[in-house]
Amino acid sequence: MAGHRLDPCQIDTYKCLVALRRVLVANPRFHKAFEDTWVVASRARNVQHGPVGKIFLVTRLLGWRWVGPWRFTTSSNQELDFLCVSEQRWQHEIRDSLRSMLWTAASQRRPDMVGLEAGVDRMASSAVLQSKKSSDNQRGMLRSILAGAIFTEHRRWRAKLTANNECKFCLAGEVENEQHLWWECPAWASVRAGHPKAMLTYSDNWPTCFRWCGIMPENHEGFSELAEWFADPDSAGEAPGRDDVAPEPLSGRSAEVFADGRVVIFTDGACRNNQDPRFRKAEYGAYWADGHALNVSCSLEGWAQTNNRAELQAVIAALEAESRPLEVRSDSKYVIDGCLLHLDTWREAGWRRCTNGDLWRRLNELLRQRPPSSVRLVKVKGHAQQKHVQRGMVAQEILKETRQQMHLPQLVRTCAQRTRTSWLEQDTSWKSLARFSG
């Protein structure tokens, strides 16, 4: 289970800030009293009592600044209006700051965690742990390595369980700590020999958290030369991206199609780089006919980039562009079921605990502004085959025409290189540990 639900150091702070937003979003009548209380409390030298005093306390622990009744500046200098951002974004920022707070504290308290203060590349650090190829036994050993919980001879000596801290495997008289175990001990040279790239790229400039525990920091100068080691010698240049592929011509929809007096619109949404949330980029489109003036093809704006948000935004764009009665055909079960089965329930509940509530509110307002039964939503098959595209069931080709890369390819490659380095280091470590334990 997630740390913010189990760790006592995180639960209190997390629940305070989450409850703050939920109460004020659900009860606008409290806004004036809350604002007046904040003004008085912000001028006080030391506020310790009441809900506002509690929020001041937990924000200081996070390294945030409460600059206005509705605005916070996070530890990463991002300004957040907690009434305007989505609940999903608000909770993410709280969790992210909690992790940073604990990582910084760990780097100051534990010698093997020095380097965590720069942040952690969670994708790279957990790549082997989350791999389907890893067995339960391997995951158990990796958790011990990542937590810095290997009971080396040096730790036994510090616990007064042995007479000295020298390595018992190589008999070289060296202190057996993680540095010696993973990178230096001759007894495990055969394991390291199977990972030449990990050994060739090794540098004493790597932070201790990575050399000893396999935790890859988000930013560290010790990894500046990774691109040179992991460059593909067979690549003659930049690999073509999806934007460089010429779009296929649309076919079969030279004019608008009507069904029961409604104009038929096809909507679609898609998201690239789903494997890494840092580089997700979603696009959406709405299609009337070839060359139609109302055809829509846009990148999804905002912090949250997901398939469901793109599908939902595509329907919203169609409703905003078309004033006539219309039939919206979408391949998204999420959108169709949400409109037909759940929209009334979410509205009556004040959109609380509704994922993508900001977009659902917009869609709800657009539907309420139209005459009853003027909008029909129809579920169609996904674009699994070329014949579906040719029938005009999706806007996939139209999306290709205006796709743009939001994130620099170099940044994506750098993160991939960090992941490969972390994978090699952890793979070497757990294999050494398996021999060490055996």
C-alpha positions as CSV (number, residue, x, y, z in Angstrom):
1,M,0.0,0.0,0.0
2,A,1.2,3.6,-0.7
3,G,3.3,5.3,2.0
4,H,0.9,8.3,2.3
5,R,-1.7,5.8,3.6
6,L,0.5,3.8,6.0
7,D,3.4,6.0,7.1
8,P,2.4,8.1,10.2
9,C,4.8,10.8,9.1
10,Q,2.8,11.3,5.9
11,I,-0.8,10.4,6.8
12,D,-1.4,13.5,9.0
13,T,-0.1,16.0,6.4
14,Y,-1.7,14.3,3.4
15,K,-5.2,14.1,5.0
16,C,-5.1,17.7,6.3
17,L,-4.4,19.1,2.8
18,V,-6.8,16.8,1.0
19,A,-9.6,17.6,3.5
20,L,-8.9,21.3,3.1
21,R,-9.7,21.2,-0.6
22,R,-12.7,18.9,-0.3
23,V,-14.4,20.9,2.4
24,L,-14.0,24.2,0.6
25,V,-15.0,22.9,-2.8
26,A,-18.1,21.3,-1.4
27,N,-19.1,24.3,0.8
28,P,-18.6,27.7,-0.9
29,R,-20.4,29.3,2.0
30,F,-17.3,28.8,4.1
31,H,-15.1,30.8,1.7
32,K,-15.5,34.2,3.3
33,A,-14.9,33.0,6.8
34,F,-11.9,30.9,5.7
35,E,-10.4,33.9,3.9
36,D,-10.9,36.2,6.9
37,T,-9.3,33.6,9.2
38,W,-6.3,33.2,6.9
39,V,-5.7,37.0,6.9
40,V,-5.6,37.1,10.7
41,A,-3.5,34.0,11.0
42,S,-1.0,35.1,8.4
43,R,-0.2,38.2,10.4
44,A,0.3,36.3,13.6
45,R,3.8,35.3,14.7
46,N,2.9,31.8,15.7
47,V,-0.4,30.1,14.8
48,Q,-0.9,26.7,16.4
49,H,-4.6,26.3,16.9
50,G,-7.6,25.5,14.7
51,P,-7.8,24.2,11.1
52,V,-5.9,27.1,9.6
53,G,-3.2,26.9,12.2
54,K,-2.8,23.2,11.4
55,I,-2.5,23.9,7.7
56,F,0.2,26.5,8.4
57,L,2.1,23.8,10.4
58,V,1.9,21.0,7.8
59,T,2.9,23.3,4.9
60,R,6.0,24.4,6.8
61,L,6.9,20.7,7.2
62,L,6.5,20.2,3.5
63,G,8.6,23.3,2.6
64,W,5.6,25.0,1.1
65,R,4.7,28.7,1.5
66,W,1.0,29.7,2.0
67,V,1.1,32.9,0.0
68,G,-2.7,33.5,-0.2
69,P,-5.9,32.1,1.1
70,W,-6.2,29.9,-2.0
71,R,-2.6,29.8,-3.2
72,F,0.4,27.7,-2.2
73,T,4.0,27.8,-3.5
74,T,5.4,24.3,-3.4
75,S,9.0,23.2,-2.5
76,S,9.7,23.1,-6.3
77,N,8.5,26.8,-6.7
78,Q,5.2,25.9,-8.4
79,E,2.3,28.0,-7.6
80,L,-1.0,26.1,-7.0
81,D,-4.5,27.5,-6.6
82,F,-6.0,24.5,-4.8
83,L,-9.6,25.5,-5.7
84,C,-8.8,25.6,-9.4
85,V,-6.5,22.6,-9.9
86,S,-8.1,19.2,-10.1
87,E,-8.2,16.9,-7.0
88,Q,-5.9,14.5,-8.9
89,R,-3.3,17.2,-9.4
90,W,-3.6,18.5,-5.9
91,Q,-3.1,15.0,-4.4
92,H,-0.2,14.4,-6.7
93,E,1.6,17.5,-5.6
94,I,1.1,16.7,-1.9
95,R,2.5,13.1,-2.4
96,D,5.4,14.4,-4.4
97,S,6.4,16.9,-1.7
98,L,6.0,14.3,1.0
99,R,8.4,12.0,-0.9
100,S,10.9,14.9,-1.3
101,M,10.7,15.7,2.4
102,L,11.4,12.1,3.4
103,W,14.2,11.7,0.8
104,T,16.0,14.8,2.1
105,A,15.7,13.6,5.7
106,A,17.0,10.2,4.8
107,S,20.0,11.7,2.9
108,Q,20.9,13.7,6.1
109,R,20.4,10.8,8.4
110,R,21.9,7.8,6.6
111,P,25.3,7.7,4.8
112,D,24.1,5.1,2.3
113,M,21.3,7.5,1.2
114,V,23.4,10.5,0.3
115,G,22.2,11.8,-3.1
116,L,18.5,11.4,-2.4
117,E,18.2,15.1,-1.7
118,A,18.3,15.7,-5.5
119,G,15.2,13.7,-6.0
120,V,14.7,10.1,-7.2
121,D,14.1,8.8,-10.7
122,R,11.4,6.4,-9.5
123,M,10.9,4.8,-13.0
124,A,14.6,3.9,-13.3
125,S,15.0,2.8,-9.7
126,S,12.0,0.5,-9.8
127,A,12.5,-0.9,-13.3
128,V,13.8,-4.3,-12.3
129,L,11.5,-4.5,-9.3
130,Q,8.4,-4.0,-11.5
131,S,9.6,-6.1,-14.4
132,K,7.5,-9.2,-15.1
133,K,10.7,-11.1,-15.7
134,S,11.7,-10.7,-12.1
135,S,10.8,-13.6,-9.8
136,D,9.4,-13.2,-6.2
137,N,12.8,-14.2,-4.8
138,Q,14.6,-11.6,-6.9
139,R,12.1,-8.9,-5.9
140,G,12.7,-9.7,-2.3
141,M,16.4,-9.3,-2.6
142,L,16.0,-6.1,-4.6
143,R,13.8,-4.6,-1.9
144,S,16.5,-5.3,0.6
145,I,19.1,-3.6,-1.6
146,L,16.9,-0.6,-2.3
147,A,16.2,-0.2,1.4
148,G,19.9,-0.5,2.3
149,A,19.1,-3.5,4.5
150,I,21.9,-5.9,3.5
151,F,23.5,-7.3,6.7
152,T,27.1,-6.9,5.7
153,E,30.1,-7.8,8.0
154,H,30.5,-4.1,8.8
155,R,27.0,-4.0,10.2
156,R,27.5,-7.2,12.1
157,W,30.6,-5.6,13.6
158,R,28.8,-2.4,14.5
159,A,26.1,-4.5,16.3
160,K,28.9,-6.3,18.2
161,L,28.1,-9.6,16.6
162,T,31.6,-10.3,15.2
163,A,35.1,-9.5,16.2
164,N,36.0,-7.4,13.1
165,N,34.4,-6.0,9.9
166,E,36.7,-7.6,7.4
167,C,35.3,-9.5,4.4
168,K,35.2,-13.2,5.0
169,F,35.0,-14.1,1.3
170,C,38.0,-12.5,-0.3
171,L,40.4,-12.6,2.7
172,A,41.9,-9.3,1.5
173,G,41.5,-7.6,4.8
174,E,39.0,-5.1,3.4
175,V,36.0,-3.7,5.2
176,E,32.9,-5.6,3.9
177,N,30.4,-2.8,3.2
178,E,28.1,-2.3,0.2
179,Q,30.9,-0.6,-1.8
180,H,33.2,-3.6,-1.3
181,L,30.4,-6.2,-1.9
182,W,29.0,-4.8,-5.1
183,W,32.0,-3.2,-6.8
184,E,35.3,-4.5,-5.4
185,C,35.3,-7.9,-3.8
186,P,37.2,-10.4,-5.9
187,A,34.9,-13.2,-4.7
188,W,32.1,-11.8,-6.9
189,A,34.2,-10.8,-9.9
190,S,32.5,-13.5,-12.0
191,V,29.1,-11.9,-11.4
192,R,30.5,-8.4,-12.4
193,A,32.1,-9.9,-15.5
194,G,28.7,-10.6,-16.9
195,H,27.8,-6.9,-16.8
196,P,30.7,-5.1,-18.6
197,K,28.8,-1.9,-19.3
198,A,27.9,-1.5,-15.7
199,M,31.6,-1.8,-14.7
200,L,32.9,0.3,-17.6
201,T,30.6,3.2,-16.8
202,Y,31.2,3.0,-13.0
203,S,32.4,6.2,-11.5
204,D,33.4,7.3,-8.0
205,N,31.3,10.4,-8.7
206,W,28.1,8.4,-8.6
207,P,26.2,9.2,-5.4
208,T,26.2,6.7,-2.6
209,C,22.5,6.1,-2.9
210,F,23.1,4.6,-6.3
211,R,26.4,2.8,-5.8
212,W,25.3,1.1,-2.6
213,C,21.5,0.9,-2.9
214,G,20.7,1.2,-6.7
215,I,18.5,4.3,-6.2
216,M,18.9,6.5,-9.3
217,P,18.7,10.2,-8.4
218,E,16.7,12.5,-10.7
219,N,19.6,14.9,-11.4
220,H,23.3,14.3,-10.7
221,E,26.4,15.3,-12.5
222,G,27.9,11.9,-12.1
223,F,25.7,10.6,-14.9
224,S,26.5,13.2,-17.5
225,E,28.4,10.7,-19.7
226,L,25.7,8.0,-20.0
227,A,24.8,9.1,-23.5
228,E,28.2,8.2,-24.8
229,W,28.2,4.7,-23.3
230,F,24.7,3.8,-24.4
231,A,24.7,5.4,-27.8
232,D,23.6,3.0,-30.5
233,P,26.5,2.6,-33.0
234,D,24.2,1.4,-35.7
235,S,22.0,4.5,-35.7
236,A,22.9,6.9,-38.4
237,G,20.8,9.7,-37.1
238,E,17.6,10.5,-35.4
239,A,15.0,7.8,-35.5
240,P,11.8,9.0,-37.2
241,G,9.1,9.9,-34.8
242,R,5.4,9.4,-35.2
243,D,5.2,13.0,-36.4
244,D,7.6,12.4,-39.2
245,V,5.3,9.7,-40.8
246,A,3.2,11.0,-43.6
247,P,-0.5,10.8,-42.8
248,E,-2.6,8.4,-44.9
249,P,-5.3,10.1,-46.9
250,L,-8.8,10.0,-45.5
251,S,-11.4,8.2,-47.6
252,G,-15.1,7.6,-47.7
253,R,-16.4,10.8,-46.1
254,S,-16.5,13.5,-48.8
255,A,-19.6,15.0,-47.2
256,E,-21.4,15.1,-43.9
257,V,-23.4,12.0,-42.8
258,F,-26.8,12.3,-41.1
259,A,-28.7,9.8,-39.0
260,D,-32.2,10.5,-37.8
261,G,-31.8,14.2,-38.5
262,R,-28.6,14.4,-36.6
263,V,-25.1,15.2,-38.1
264,V,-22.7,12.3,-37.3
265,I,-19.4,13.2,-35.7
266,F,-16.6,10.8,-35.0
267,T,-14.3,11.5,-32.0
268,D,-11.1,9.9,-30.9
269,G,-8.4,10.4,-28.3
270,A,-4.9,8.9,-27.9
271,C,-1.9,9.2,-25.6
272,R,1.7,8.5,-26.4
273,N,4.5,7.3,-24.0
274,N,2.0,5.8,-21.6
275,Q,4.7,3.7,-20.0
276,D,6.4,6.8,-18.5
277,P,4.0,9.4,-16.9
278,R,6.7,12.1,-17.2
279,F,6.4,12.0,-21.0
280,R,2.8,11.2,-21.7
281,K,1.3,13.4,-24.4
282,A,-2.3,13.1,-25.4
283,E,-4.1,14.3,-28.5
284,Y,-7.8,14.4,-29.5
285,G,-9.8,14.9,-32.7
286,A,-13.3,15.3,-34.0
287,Y,-14.2,14.4,-37.6
288,W,-17.2,15.5,-39.7
289,A,-15.9,14.8,-43.3
290,D,-12.8,15.2,-45.4
291,G,-11.7,18.8,-45.5
292,H,-14.6,19.9,-43.3
293,A,-14.1,23.4,-41.6
294,L,-15.1,22.1,-38.2
295,N,-12.6,19.2,-38.1
296,V,-10.7,19.3,-34.8
297,S,-7.2,18.0,-34.1
298,C,-5.4,19.3,-31.0
299,S,-3.0,18.4,-28.3
300,L,-4.5,18.0,-24.9
301,E,-3.7,20.9,-22.6
302,G,-3.1,20.7,-18.9
303,W,-1.1,18.6,-16.4
304,A,-2.9,15.3,-16.7
305,Q,-2.3,13.6,-20.0
306,T,-4.3,10.4,-20.3
307,N,-6.3,8.5,-22.9
308,N,-9.6,9.0,-21.0
309,R,-9.1,12.8,-20.8
310,A,-8.3,12.9,-24.5
311,E,-11.4,10.9,-25.4
312,L,-13.5,13.2,-23.1
313,Q,-12.0,16.4,-24.5
314,A,-12.8,15.2,-28.0
315,V,-16.5,15.0,-27.2
316,I,-16.4,18.4,-25.5
317,A,-14.7,19.9,-28.6
318,A,-17.4,18.4,-30.9
319,L,-20.2,19.8,-28.8
320,E,-18.6,23.3,-28.6
321,A,-18.1,23.4,-32.4
322,E,-21.4,22.0,-33.5
323,S,-24.8,23.7,-32.7
324,R,-27.0,21.4,-34.7
325,P,-28.4,18.1,-33.4
326,L,-25.7,15.6,-33.5
327,E,-24.8,12.0,-33.0
328,V,-21.3,11.5,-31.5
329,R,-19.7,8.2,-32.2
330,S,-16.8,7.3,-29.9
331,D,-14.8,4.1,-29.2
332,S,-14.4,5.0,-25.6
333,K,-16.5,2.9,-23.1
334,Y,-15.4,5.4,-20.4
335,V,-17.0,8.3,-22.1
336,I,-20.2,6.5,-23.2
337,D,-20.8,4.9,-19.8
338,G,-20.0,8.1,-18.0
339,C,-22.6,10.0,-20.0
340,L,-25.3,7.5,-20.0
341,L,-24.9,5.8,-16.6
342,H,-23.0,8.0,-14.1
343,L,-23.3,11.7,-15.1
344,D,-26.4,12.4,-13.0
345,T,-24.9,10.7,-9.9
346,W,-21.7,12.6,-10.2
347,R,-23.6,15.9,-10.6
348,E,-25.8,15.2,-7.5
349,A,-22.6,14.4,-5.5
350,G,-21.0,17.7,-6.4
351,W,-18.4,16.0,-8.6
352,R,-16.6,14.7,-5.5
353,R,-14.4,11.6,-6.1
354,C,-15.1,11.9,-9.8
355,T,-12.0,11.4,-11.9
356,N,-11.5,14.1,-14.5
357,G,-14.3,16.1,-12.7
358,D,-13.3,19.3,-14.4
359,L,-14.0,17.9,-17.9
360,W,-17.2,16.1,-16.8
361,R,-18.5,19.4,-15.4
362,R,-17.8,21.1,-18.8
363,L,-19.5,18.3,-20.7
364,N,-22.5,18.4,-18.3
365,E,-23.0,22.2,-18.9
366,L,-22.8,21.7,-22.6
367,L,-25.4,19.0,-22.6
368,R,-27.8,21.0,-20.3
369,Q,-27.6,24.0,-22.7
370,R,-29.0,21.9,-25.5
371,P,-32.6,20.8,-26.1
372,P,-33.4,17.4,-24.7
373,S,-32.5,14.5,-27.0
374,S,-30.5,16.7,-29.4
375,V,-27.3,14.8,-28.6
376,R,-27.0,11.0,-29.1
377,L,-23.9,9.1,-28.0
378,V,-23.1,5.9,-29.8
379,K,-20.3,3.4,-29.0
380,V,-18.4,2.1,-32.0
381,K,-15.5,-0.4,-32.4
382,G,-12.0,0.7,-31.8
383,H,-9.7,1.3,-34.8
384,A,-8.1,-2.1,-34.7
385,Q,-8.1,-2.6,-38.4
386,Q,-7.6,-0.5,-41.5
387,K,-11.1,-1.0,-42.7
388,H,-12.4,0.8,-39.6
389,V,-10.3,3.8,-40.5
390,Q,-11.5,3.7,-44.1
391,R,-15.1,3.8,-42.9
392,G,-14.4,7.0,-41.0
393,M,-14.9,5.5,-37.6
394,V,-12.0,7.4,-36.1
395,A,-10.0,10.6,-36.5
396,Q,-6.6,8.9,-36.4
397,E,-5.3,10.3,-39.6
398,I,-6.5,13.8,-38.8
399,L,-4.6,13.6,-35.5
400,K,-1.4,12.9,-37.3
401,E,-1.5,16.2,-39.3
402,T,-0.9,18.4,-36.3
403,R,0.8,16.3,-33.7
404,Q,3.7,18.0,-32.0
405,Q,6.3,16.8,-29.6
406,M,6.0,18.5,-26.2
407,H,9.1,16.9,-24.6
408,L,12.6,17.0,-26.1
409,P,13.8,13.7,-27.5
410,Q,17.1,14.2,-25.7
411,L,15.3,14.3,-22.3
412,V,13.5,11.1,-23.1
413,R,16.8,9.4,-24.1
414,T,18.5,10.6,-20.9
415,C,15.8,9.1,-18.8
416,A,16.0,5.9,-20.7
417,Q,19.8,5.8,-20.2
418,R,19.3,6.3,-16.5
419,T,16.9,3.4,-16.5
420,R,19.4,1.1,-18.3
421,T,22.2,2.1,-15.9
422,S,20.0,1.5,-12.9
423,W,18.9,-1.9,-14.4
424,L,22.5,-3.0,-14.9
425,E,23.5,-2.0,-11.4
426,Q,20.6,-3.6,-9.7
427,D,20.9,-6.8,-11.8
428,T,24.6,-7.0,-10.8
429,S,23.8,-6.4,-7.1
430,W,21.0,-9.0,-6.7
431,K,23.1,-11.7,-8.4
432,S,26.0,-10.9,-6.1
433,L,23.6,-11.0,-3.2
434,A,22.2,-14.4,-4.3
435,R,25.8,-15.8,-4.3
436,F,26.5,-13.9,-1.0
437,S,23.4,-15.3,0.7
438,G,24.0,-18.8,-0.6
